[in-house]
Amino acid sequence: MESPNKRKLAHVEQVVGIEQIPNYDRVEYVSVLGWKVIQAKDTVKVGDKVVYIEIDSQTPPTEPFAFLENKKYRVRSLKMCGVISQGLIMTFDALGLNPDKYEIGDDMTKVLGITKIETQEEKDLIKAEKVNQNAILTSIRSRHKKAFAQKWFKKMLQKEWFKRFIIVIWGRKKDKPRQFPHFIVKTDETRIENMPQILADKEHLYIVTEKIDGTSTTFAVRRKQFGGYEFIVCSRNVRQADIDQETFWSEKGSGNVYWDMAKKYNIKNVLIDIAKKYDQEVVILQGETIGNVQGNPYKLKENEFYGYNLIFTNAVKSFYNKFDPIQARAMVASYNINWVPILDDNFRLPDTIEEMKIMAEGKSKINPAVQREGLVYRSHLLENKDYISFKNVSNSFLLKKGRAEEKAGE
């Protein structure tokens, strides 16, 4: 379930620890934030300022990264020398940069030309979600059905210049799909490894839920000025205009999975009912759709939706109130909407990252025969109606994912 701010794939950090690896004299185990990376021996020392490049990143094919050529310049979780190594540590000398020009925490993603590795399904989704000619032509077709039914017209539509011509002469401003609503905050939890300082927080108790491996799905209703409600359906980044809007699943014959979930769970009427019950202008429900997505890791027979966020918001009154998972689950329970499995409702954070990583391992509550992706931690609500939250992804899951993607040639 990646936030309005783009994820930092590379950032300036400080070496906080170095461990020796038994029976391996040429390498050592170096700690940056909560990450541990295998590093050539004596290349860094505790306190050094370095650049850390996160897993699931791709470096450019430049001289500083030449040693990654056989890995296709990809940075993934891997197991070697009997330990798990996650990420890449680069010295400023190796990068040809002056460390005095950078501070701890500085984002180096653009400076180094680092990009995120996208799986093939993510690439397909990005392609399908783009505002493209087909989306505009679909709208035009609804007004000119006779023309689009002609054989010669269909043949001409195979030519790019003819598509552009039709858009120019028949296109309207409204044909462009509506944008992702500004009043909905996109979801993406920070990894525990990037915020190890949170483990010092012994004041708050946390609600622990299973992290689900699916496609991010958002529903919302907004009260109209003169009565009624507008219903909104979104993927992670794009508003889904209607049931006919293409996603990469629709190309495989599954229909628009986001609208399918809206219909299956009667989401529109559920959210309108909640809005009326609590006299709210906007009600947002966010979650994950699983099943015929991401390779169907849960082995489900049909697509299912699991909620993880319920939010009330009002731009005029300037509030964005979230409910903790226990409250939210209770509020939607009578509507037969699934909620992500809650594993602990009063969890106190341990002292070390190692303890957290052990906790991330385990089987899914959705299908006990399947390894879970990890866990999400959310504090009980704070005074500002928000909570502290982060994710803890299973190392076993990351290693398996990396092997599968390498085998697939991604």
PyMOL commands that set and color helices and strands:
alter all, ss='L'
color gray80, all
select helices_A, chain A and resi 63-71+92-95+99-101+109-112+120-129+133-143+145-149+151-156+160-170+173-175+192-194+196-200+250-252+257-264+267-277+325-335+353-360+395-407
alter helices_A, ss='H'
color red, helices_A
select strands_A, chain A and resi 10-21+24-32+35-40+49-53+57-58+74-75+77-80+83-86+88-90+115-116+206-211+215-223+229-234+282-290+304-314+319-322+338-339+342-347+374-379+389-393
alter strands_A, ss='S'
color yellow, strands_A
deselect
rebuild
show_as cartoon
